[in-house]
Amino acid sequence: MSKKFNLTPLFSLVLLGLSVWAISNQLGEYNYRDAIASVTAIPKNRLSLSICLTALGYLVMVGYDILGFRYTKYSLHLNKVAFVNFISSAFSNTIGFALLTGSAIRYRFYASWGVPKIAIAQIIAFTNFTFWLGMLAVAGFVFVINPLPIPPQLHLPFTTVRPVGVIFLVLLVIYLTACIFIKQPLIIKNHEFRLPNFNTAIAQIITSSFDWLIAAAVLYVILPTNTAVSFIDFLGIYLLAMFAGVVSNVPGGLGIFETVILLILSSKIPAPAILASMLAYRGIYYFLPLLLAATLLSIFSIIQKTYPLGKSG
C-alpha cells in the first residue's frame, strides 16, 4: 500500500524559513539593541490602550459562539459560552490551525455540558466561517477604496490589492444572496448544511468586522507616534499581512505577518521600530491572552476534579 505524505507542515516550514530570511535581510543594518531600545521607547499609555483594545477584541469574539448557538437553536449559559470562546480563541490565535485547536477545545467543553455532537459541529463550522466573513467585508472595502501597492517581493500576479478586494466583495454578495434565497439545506459529501437567515448573516459580518478592526488597532496604537501612516492605510497593510499569515498555516502567522508589514512599512518607519511594535503586539494580543487562558484552564480543571459539574446548560 502506497503511503500518502502530507506536505502542509513542510510547506509551512519553508514559508517560515523564507520569512526569517526576509526579516533578517530587512534588519541586516541594525542590531538587537536597536529593537530593544525601540520596545522600551513605546509610551506606557499606548501599551495600556493596546491592552484595553485586546480585551475589547476578545469580548467581541464571544459573539461568534453566541451567534453559533443562535444558528443551531440550542441554548447554553452565556458564562459558559464566553469561557469556551476565550479559551479556544486564545489558543487558536497563538498556535494556529484553528480548525484543530479551537475546535478541539469547543468540542471538549460543549460535549461535557450536554450539547449534541451535531450542534457542536455546526457551531465550529459557523464560527470559523464567520471569522472569514469579516476578512471579506473589511478587506474588500479597504482594498477597493484604498488599494495598497503589493511589494514585488511577494510575486503576485497584480500590482495592487484592488482585484482581491473586488473578489472578496463579490463572494460576500453571493453569500448574502444565498442566505436570502436558498432555504433548503445544502448536501455536501453526505453532510447537511443550512444557511443562516439574512439577519444572522449580517450579524456575522458585523461581529467579525469589528474583530478585525480592533485587532488592527491593537498594533496601530503602538506604532511610533511620529509615523505618517493613517489607520486606513495601515488597515490595508495589516489585512494583507494577516491574510498571508493565515493561509500560510504557519502557527500564528509567525514570520509571514512580520515579513509583509516590514516590506511595506520599512520605507516609512525604521525597521527596528516596526519590529519592536510587532513584538509588543504579539506579547499583548497573543501571548498575554494565551497565558490567561492557560491559567483559567488549569483552574477550571482543578475545580472540576474537586467539584464535578453537571451537564445542564
TASUL-V808065 format. One record per run of one state. SS is the DSSP state (hx for helix, st for strand, lp for the rest). FROM is the first residue (numbers start at 1). TO is the last residue. Records with the same first field share a line. If there is no record, write none. Layout:
# TASUL-V808065
SS->FROM-TO  FROM-TO
This chain:
# TASUL-V808065
lp->1-7  27-31  41-43  73-77  96-97  113-116  146-148  150-151  155-159  161-161  182-185  189-190  194-197  221-230  249-250  254-255  266-270  307-313
hx->8-26  32-40  44-72  78-95  98-112  117-145  152-154  162-181  198-220  231-248  251-253  256-265  271-306
st->149-149  160-160  186-188  191-193
